[in-house]
Each structure stands twice: as structure tokens, then as C-alpha cells.
Amino acid sequence: MKINVIGRKCTPRDSFKERAEKKLAKIERLIGTDAEAKVTAIVEKKDQIVEITIFREGMIFRSQERAATLNDALDRCVDSLVRQIRKNKTKVEKRLHTGTIEFEAADSEEQVVEETEFDIVRSKEIVLKPQSVDEAILQMNLLDHKFYMFVNSENDKICVVYVRNDGGYGLLIPDND
């Protein structure tokens, strides 16, 4: 697995990079060696945040955790990713078309129930109208939703705005290339 460790508002030490490589070896055993991982260490006033994004054959696994130390946040992030992969192992195996992913037995006392099917409890049809990003955010806030889908009036693409955990806003723009 190719691992890229970067820092925002900090420079990760070599010991952190080595620990990240050691921890990600656990995930490498689960999904294979041809994956690519991006580990981002962020230092804020009170907390330290680790964000891990793993790319493999069009699949994206992502986790972000905060803790008092970068090592604690890294441990939580890896544990979260392992849970995600184990929970969806059947779908991941089908998606990767290899069938060669071997999931190790749970080495912790925590067991994860595998989801074999997703239970859609509600469907809703919506009317999409061209809006600017600012109008879409305003509409999302008026509806008190966490996300809002709209047609972007600038590029005529169906986009999604959403509220981020840090209080800011995000914009998802489809890439049809």
C-alpha cells in the first residue's frame, strides 16, 4: 500500500509516520496491497485530528477522528476503518471483483454485524431548479437539513451542499470525465 502522510498546521514526526505505516498494514491485509492511503494530521487549539482516506479500484474508505494526541486519533481512525470494511465486507468483495480479500477474524472483543442489504425506509421525489451555491445553502438552512441537492446555475450540474462537522459548508460537484 502506498501511504502519503501530510500535515496541516504541523509537520508529522517520523515516529508518527512509522506508526501510521504499521497501523495501516492491518488494513492492507484486509483490502490488498494495491491501495493508496492519504493520512492527514491536523493540529488545532485543543484537539489533534487524523484523517485517513484510502483509495482502491474506485472505492473510497474514509475516517476522521480527533483526540488529545495524534497517536490516539490515528488508533481510533484505523479502528473505525476496520469496522467499516468488516461491516460491508460482502459488498466490498463484490465491488472489487476479486473475491480474494481475506478478512481476518476480529481480534478485539467488539463484533461488527455485517450489513447484507440496505433498508431504504423513505423515498422522496424532489424538483430541482437552477440555483447559485449561496441560494442552495440558504434553502438548506431554511429547511434545517444537513444537505441539499440542486442544479448549479453556473455549470448546469446536479450538485450537493452539506454542513460539515467543523461548522463550515461543503459542495459536491460531479466529475463526469
Protein Blocks (a to p, Z undefined) as FASTA:
>chain_A
ZZddddehiacdfklmmmmmmmmmmmmmmnojkbccdddddddfklccddddddeehiac
ddddddfbfklmmmmmmmmmmmmmmmmmmmmmmmnonopaccdddfbfbdcdddfbdcdf
bdcddddddddfklmmmmmmmnopabdcdddfklopacdddddfkopacdddddfZZ
